[in-house]
Every structure is written in C-alpha cells, then in structure tokens.
Amino acid sequence: MMELTARYGDAWIPTQLTPDEYGQGLERLRSLRAEMGVPGDIKAALQHFTAFTDAEEFLATIKNYADAGCGYYGAVWSYPPDKMVSRIKWFGREVMPHAS
C-alpha cells in the first residue's frame, strides 16, 4: 500500500498511528517517492479519533504529530449528537486559539 501511495498519492492520511509511527511512515513514503523518481512532496495529514477533554494534552498531541512531519491534523469525535455542539465550541474556545 505504501508503494501505491508513494507513486500515485498527493497526500497520506493514516489514522491512529503514534507520532513515532507517523514519522517513520512519512519518511518511508518520501524515500519511496525519491527511489521511484516521483517529483514533489506528499501532503502529510492525519485523522485522529481520540476524544480529548484537556486542551493542553490536545495541543501537546498536535505538536508531537507536527514534529513528526504532520502538516494537517484532523480530530474526529464520535460523540452523541447532544454533545457534538458543545465539544466543537470547546475546541474553538480552548484549543484553536493556541494551535499554530
């Protein structure tokens, strides 16, 4: 699968990898692309399904993935509908203003 992503992909968007696994995977993809002669870099993204309730922990996690090369972090929450709006508001108030 990594070979297909390296050859034909514009982006890599795995889920639920640790920051170390993410960094290793991204490094492998970039090496494969270079070996194949594929020009340009691949967009590095991630979907993360952890439901954070602590903004500092959330921001530290985002930073760890950014340090591993992730340029786009997507938080996916599986909350009941009655909690979704309050979680989005919390994220906008407590996390987004401090993420860079």
Helices and strands as residue ranges (DSSP letters): H 2-8, E 11-12, H 19-36, E 43-48, H 55-67, E 72-75, H 81-90, I 91-95, G 96-98
